[in-house]
Amino acid sequence: MCGKWGRGMLFENEYQYSVLMSVYYKEKAEYLRIAMQSMFDQTMPTNDFVLVCDGQLTDELDAVINEMTIRYPDILNVVRLARNRGLGNALNEGLRRCKNELVARMDSDDISLPDRCEKQLKVFKNDSDLVMLGTSIKTFSEKGEGIVRPVKSDLTEIKHIMQRGSAFHHPTVMFKKNVVLACGGYDPLLIRRQDYDLFSKIIHNGYKTSNINEVLLMYRADADWISRNKNMETCKTKMIVQKRILIRKDCSFIDYMIVWIETVAIRILPEKIYEKIYCKLKGTA
């Protein structure tokens, strides 16, 4: 039996959750501080925050981590890897160290709204078959707030979206640790799109997923996000994952070719035009 539900109250152990975050040397210390604090300040607080340091960090990043370790000594678990080997490897290392079955992903530069995890936990509490749950996001930058990127909650719609792209925003998902590990976890060989690959495996294996179509995370869209999306490595990895989905027969050859055409277009379109199209298709102003 689970404990009585109430704002700010902890579930019994079966409804506790871990936070999983990775950080590497290129990230900004102030962004890390804000991102971590947004998870420590949740209305339904975690008892296990796993932070993976993917290789050697800057003095500024280490200072933030030391500060948080002093403030939350019984909650923060810092895992330091000897060298940078990529996000997929770092998240796998951290996932194995998470104490709880439910794990909330979080990026080191975004901001979770205070009731994000409480609302996700409530959905898990009411649906024992659920394996992964994401939310909508709103982008923001130094220039101000940007676009809302909504999500679909219905599993049939999610499966349809997953034929050509991810139906989830990676830093918003809360999932069951043992299911993710059973599906092989994140592919450490993928430089990008590790999340799309993982989510497609979860869907392929017949697990139930959903989304809360409510903005519960502010997603930082820095100045480089367009160039990262247009990067050759990103586009190449996208097609590697899409081919895997095709081989598993989770998409048609037509779906595969449409993604291929879209990926080529992303590479050749000027950045300004690509940004306008992306914002039109992915969200609302």
Secondary structure, DSSP 8 states (H G I E B T S, - for coil): ------TT----GGG-EEEEEEE-TTS-HHHHHHHHHHHHT-SS--SEEEEEEES---HHHHHHHHHHHHHSTTTEEEEEESS---HHHHHHHHHHH-SSSEEEE--TT-EE-TTHHHHHHHHHHH-TTEEEEEEEEEEEETTEEEEEE----SHHHHHHHTTTS-SS-GGG-EEEHHHHHHTT-S-TT-SS-HHHHHHHHHHHTT-EEEEEEEEEEEEE--TTHHHHHH-HHHHHHHHHHHHHHHHTTSS-HHHHHHHHHHHHHHHHS-HHHHHHHHHHHH-B-
